[in-house]
Each structure stands twice: as structure tokens, then as C-alpha cells.
Amino acid sequence: ALAEAEAALAVERLYLGTLVAQQRTRAAEATLTARRRAASDAEVAVASGATLGVEAQGARAIALQAAYAFATARDEAEDLEAELRDVVGLPPGTGIELVAPESLADDALKPLAEYVAEARARSPEVAAARAALEQARGAVGVARADYVPDVGVGLTYTRVGGVAFLPTNSAAFTIQGTWTLWDFGKRPAAVRERAAEARAAAIALDHARDRAAVAVEKAYRRAERASLAAAAARAAAEARGEALRIAADQQRRGVVTAAYRTDAEAVRATAAADAVAADLDARIARAELARAVGDATRWSRSAG
């Protein structure tokens, strides 16, 4: 089950990474459109004598940089799509349409102590260390049992016939015991050795519990950071969306140019891509937290 969960998480990471790459490609394309419009406007301004030629040169250089950024983002997205097709067994060149999973905005984390307790209860290392401690404690008891005398109780019944001076039927109850008074320190040494092993097993259990807690705490902090980053990115995307609405309204009233609106669209697309990336990173962080806890079922749900 754990190996299957590991494979599922790897596929989910690839899926979400591809989705983010697609979003960033769209944002880069919107930015390229805005930079080309700005370069075109600069050329018109130069032709009309409203500005210097160096302004147009700078605008063209910025547009070329945007074209390079778009090509890079597009190639990365295509590479990830090809890898995803290979993983899921689709023929090369097959078109795929990825759907973003639901946002985790309303899915709050539980208190850290609950995750730590669950991790310790599920951890195979903790379970093995606990079993070793129980075995070591049992060995101490066995070593101390050597101090207890060996006592045997017996009951015999005898029937004798033809002997005048002996009873025909007789019974006897016997108790026999042995106890080693001196063994040259063998038993105390055995008890000390078993007690030392028990103490070592107890320390190993504490270390296993600490390791489980540290792994969960690390994953929990990452999940917290990712959730905060996702919330901030969503807020930024909403703000950029409102700025775009205002820019579109201003363009309709002739207050700003079309280039200004196009630039606002590019900024909004970039903010939207950042919001998707942050939300998907938060989802992966939740999956990693579930893995640290040891809940493969929740792990798969968090990633998927």
C-alpha cells in the first residue's frame, strides 16, 4: 500500500506540475501580447515624431525577452505533458486537457499534536521499537526468575499384596525443591545485561518517537507556509482581476490606451498562474504531511 501511495504521489506531482506549467504558459503568452502591443505603439509614436527611436528599440528588446520567456514556458509545459502521457500510457502527441482540483482554501489543518500522535501510532519504526522494548523487559523477567527456587510437588499411590506387615494401599505426598545458593555471579550478571538491553530498547523507542514527531513537525510547518502562500496568491489574483476590470472600464471611456488594458490582462494572467501554482503547492504539502503521518489513504486524497 505504501509503494502504491508513493507512485500515486509521484504521478500527482507530475500532473500538478504540468497544470502549473500550462498556466504559466498562458500567462507568458498574455505578457508577450502586451509587450508586442507596447512595441507597436512605440513604433507608431516614433513614426509620428512623438518619441525618440531609442524608446522603440527598448520596447522591441522587451518584446523579444517576452517571446523568449513564452517559448521557454511553452517548451517546459510540452515536456511535462509528454512525460505525463508516457506515465499514464497515452500515445505520443495525444492531446490532454488537465482540470485543476478544488481549492484547499476551506480545508483547515488540525492541531499539530493530533498529527504527531497519529504518526507515532502508525509508525512502523515506533511499533518495532516498542515490540523490542517489550521483548527486552520480558528477558529481564526471565533472568530474574533464575533466583526463584525450583519446587516440585508429587503424589504417589501404591498397592501392595501378599506382604503381611505392609498396608495393601498407601499414598505419599512429596515436595522437592532446588535452589542455587552461589553461582559465582552468573545470575546477577545476566540480570544486569538484560536490564541494560531494556534501557537501550527504551532509548531506541524514544528516538523512534522523536523521529516521527520531527518528520511531522517539518511537514506541518511546510503545509502551514504553503497554505499562507496560497491565500496570499489568491488575494493578489483577486486584486489584479479588479485592476483589470477598472482598466477595461477606463479604456471604454477613453481614459487609457488599449496597451494599458493589455498590460493589465498580462499582469492578471500572471497572478492567476501564481495563484494556481501556490494552491497546488499547498495540496502537495498536505500530501507530504499525510505521508509523514503514515496515512496513505488521506495522502492519496490530499494529492488527488
Disulfide bonds with the S-S distance in Angstrom:
none
